[in-house]
Amino acid sequence: MKYSILIFTLLLTACGRDNIRFEAREDIDSIIAADKEMSKTSEQQGFNKSMLTSLSDSAVLLRPDHAPLKSASLQTFLNDGADSNYVVTWEPSNGSVAVSGEMGYTYGIYTARNKKDGSVMKGTYTTIWVRAPKGKWKLVLNSGNPGIQ
């Protein structure tokens, strides 16, 4: 009887082995690279432009003093919002990707530098990403919190 249980357990383990997928380092590297590329676009072309080029169709932004921004209100907010007083950049601290490889997140510290007087404001952020059909990461949810000294 104990051999039957052992054989059953081994067969069950062997049959399911191909379905197991661990978080791949290349997935984590690719999502962090997407976040860094978005920061580079923000530095060169402005924060709003970097957001507009990275949004998924179902994206939501969480901003202080605003209800969650999505769909048309999100597009209006980014297209009409002034974006020229600060240069916003960020550096992802880390990230993770779901075992399926379809979603992931990054987080880190952002810096907003005032173009006029050079003053700097820092905060934390998190971005949730979804992998688009062609493998490119697209932003689903972004939130930032000011207050790092």
ROKEPA-329597 format. One line per 10 residues: number of its first residue (from 1); their letters; for each residue y, z, x of C-alpha. Coordinates in nm, 4 decimals, m for minus. Each point is the difference from the previous one (the first is absolute). Layout:
N
NUM	A	Y/Z/X | ...
//
This chain:
149
1	MKYSILIFTL	0.0000/0.0000/0.0000 | 0.2478/0.0860/0.2753 | m0.0735/m0.3362/0.1690 | 0.0800/m0.1768/m0.3279 | 0.3379/0.1720/m0.0189 | 0.0712/m0.0833/0.3637 | m0.0954/m0.3671/m0.0441 | 0.2038/m0.0240/m0.3218 | 0.3040/0.1505/0.1738 | m0.0320/m0.2372/0.2967
11	LLTACGRDNI	m0.0350/m0.3039/m0.2275 | 0.2970/0.1058/m0.2088 | 0.2122/0.0480/0.3105 | m0.1063/m0.3318/0.1525 | 0.0655/m0.1969/m0.3197 | 0.3536/0.1291/m0.0421 | 0.1002/m0.0304/0.3633 | 0.1552/m0.3489/m0.0232 | 0.2366/0.1133/m0.2746 | 0.1606/0.2680/0.2130
21	RFEAREDIDS	0.3352/m0.1003/0.1473 | 0.1997/0.2305/0.2194 | 0.3746/m0.0216/0.0429 | 0.0377/m0.2714/0.2617 | 0.2442/0.0465/0.2871 | 0.1220/m0.3587/m0.0437 | 0.0937/0.0795/m0.3629 | 0.2068/0.2984/0.1107 | 0.1593/m0.2024/0.2795 | 0.0876/m0.2812/m0.2431
31	IIAADKEMSK	0.1649/0.2289/m0.2564 | 0.2042/0.1740/0.2716 | 0.0987/m0.3429/0.1373 | 0.1180/m0.1026/m0.3499 | 0.2129/0.3151/m0.0201 | 0.1503/m0.0632/0.3454 | 0.0725/m0.3632/m0.0910 | 0.1803/0.1162/m0.3139 | 0.2129/0.2371/0.2107 | 0.0837/m0.2843/0.2385
41	TSEQQGFNKS	0.1104/m0.2165/m0.2946 | 0.2134/0.2902/m0.1248 | 0.1702/0.0319/0.3378 | 0.0675/m0.3737/0.0281 | 0.0673/m0.1029/m0.3612 | 0.0656/0.3218/m0.1903 | m0.2078/0.2572/m0.1832 | 0.0187/m0.1712/m0.3391 | m0.1182/m0.3313/0.1453 | m0.2921/0.1722/0.1706
51	MLTSLSDSAV	m0.0996/0.1559/m0.3318 | 0.0340/m0.3243/m0.1947 | m0.2228/m0.1875/0.2450 | m0.2696/0.2707/m0.0050 | m0.0301/0.0916/m0.3691 | m0.3124/m0.0556/m0.2042 | 0.0389/m0.1121/m0.3616 | m0.0596/0.3568/m0.1201 | 0.2195/0.1798/0.2555 | 0.1837/0.3239/m0.0777
61	LLRPDHAPLK	0.2738/0.1657/0.2071 | 0.0781/0.3687/m0.0335 | 0.3590/0.0763/0.0962 | 0.2177/0.3116/m0.0340 | 0.2083/0.0118/m0.3185 | m0.1915/m0.2924/m0.1554 | m0.2834/m0.0365/m0.2431 | m0.2917/m0.1843/0.1630 | 0.1125/m0.3558/0.0696 | m0.2404/m0.2780/m0.0936
71	SASLQTFLND	m0.0051/m0.3600/m0.1216 | 0.3428/m0.1351/m0.0973 | 0.1873/0.3245/0.0748 | m0.1497/0.0030/0.3494 | 0.1002/m0.3606/0.0677 | 0.3532/0.0690/m0.1286 | 0.0280/0.3188/0.2075 | m0.0987/m0.1809/0.3199 | 0.1901/m0.3234/m0.0643 | 0.3231/0.1664/m0.1133
81	GADSNYVVTW	m0.0070/0.3105/0.2182 | 0.2319/0.0265/0.2974 | m0.2057/0.0062/0.3125 | 0.2542/m0.0650/0.2718 | 0.1270/0.3490/0.0897 | m0.3211/0.1212/0.1650 | m0.2699/m0.1361/0.2242 | m0.3266/0.1485/m0.1239 | m0.3081/0.0006/0.2217 | m0.3184/0.2026/0.0020
91	EPSNGSVAVS	m0.3038/0.0713/0.2083 | m0.3349/0.0591/m0.1659 | m0.1667/0.3198/0.1210 | m0.3380/m0.0913/m0.1414 | m0.1786/m0.1697/m0.2836 | m0.3324/m0.0372/m0.1688 | m0.1866/m0.2698/m0.1891 | m0.2454/0.0453/m0.2857 | m0.3634/m0.0662/0.0777 | 0.0225/m0.3114/m0.2209
101	GEMGYTYGIY	0.2760/m0.1350/0.2267 | 0.2154/m0.0802/m0.3044 | 0.2579/0.2813/0.0119 | 0.1526/0.2289/0.2548 | 0.3040/0.2023/0.0926 | 0.2331/0.0627/0.2884 | 0.2447/0.2807/0.0630 | 0.2526/0.0888/0.2615 | 0.3630/0.0650/0.0817 | 0.2905/m0.2250/m0.0863
111	TARNKKDGSV	0.3434/m0.0168/0.1623 | 0.3155/m0.1175/m0.1764 | 0.2842/m0.0715/0.2432 | 0.3524/m0.0372/m0.1376 | 0.1458/m0.3258/0.1317 | 0.3586/0.1303/m0.0012 | m0.0243/0.3349/0.1747 | m0.3519/m0.0064/0.1483 | m0.1066/0.3183/m0.1791 | m0.3732/0.0302/m0.0556
121	MKGTYTTIWV	m0.1963/0.1336/m0.2933 | m0.3780/0.0483/0.0159 | m0.2677/0.0609/m0.2563 | m0.3634/m0.0522/m0.0847 | m0.1592/m0.2784/m0.1996 | m0.3309/m0.1133/m0.1373 | m0.1022/m0.3475/m0.1081 | m0.3094/m0.0928/m0.1959 | m0.1251/m0.3516/0.0628 | m0.2380/m0.2422/m0.1705
131	RAPKGKWKLV	m0.1697/m0.2861/0.1795 | 0.1004/m0.3346/m0.1530 | m0.2631/m0.2722/m0.0512 | 0.0786/m0.1679/0.3346 | m0.0304/0.3304/0.1864 | 0.3700/0.0818/0.0326 | 0.1067/0.3554/m0.0820 | 0.2498/0.0347/m0.2875 | 0.1986/0.3087/m0.0968 | m0.1077/0.1715/m0.3245
141	LNSGNPGIQ	0.1898/0.3306/0.0216 | 0.2679/0.1271/0.2369 | 0.1728/0.3349/0.0109 | 0.2311/0.1592/0.2544 | 0.1336/0.3521/0.0426 | 0.3128/0.0758/0.2038 | 0.0486/0.3129/0.1996 | m0.1425/m0.0034/0.3513 | 0.2500/0.1357/0.2520
//
